[in-house]
Amino acid sequence: MPTAAERLAATGLVLPAVAAPVAAYVPAVRTGLHVHTSGQLPFVDGALPRTGKVGEGAGLVEPAVAADLARTAALNALAAVAALVEQEGGPGGAAALDRVARVVKVVGFVASDPAFAGQPAVVNGASTLLHEVLGEAGVHARSAVGVAVLPLDSPVEVELVVELHPA
């Protein structure tokens, strides 16, 4: 059975550095065997690749693009989990993801044009990435929520709750 690091490599992605918080919070906290991430934006190298509302039409972020952004936000959330595991003395980098017993819950927020109702398809970008990287441990419960606006005018935001294997 491949490791999370091997699965991540197979996707062609690399676990990024944890995005710096944009306000007064930390990227992830642990309580017992559960790690809760803060909402993660789709930062790439410290910047949002796209901003604005998701929907169909001129000036809007297309749903397929938003799904790719949700994928990036989920990768950033995994980076926050991995960094917390490493900070607590566990393995570093993508190897830390092998401590994930399962993704319990994903909440995806989509900054939506009022006429847009395809939030589940957008958040599928995050869900698919989690399954690709974590295998069956990446199968989860989920909410996909349309909102008026997100921090920094991000089109999407993703937060995770994961359960870790005991050390």
Secondary structure, DSSP 8 states (H G I E B T S, - for coil): ---HHHHHHHHT---------SSSS-SEEEETTEEEE--B---BTTB-S--S-BSSSTTSB-HHHHHHHHHHHHHHHHHHHHHHHHHTTS--GGGGGGGEEEEEEEEEEEEB-TT---HHHHHHHHHHHHHHHHGGGG--EEEEEEES--GGG-SEEEEEEEEE---
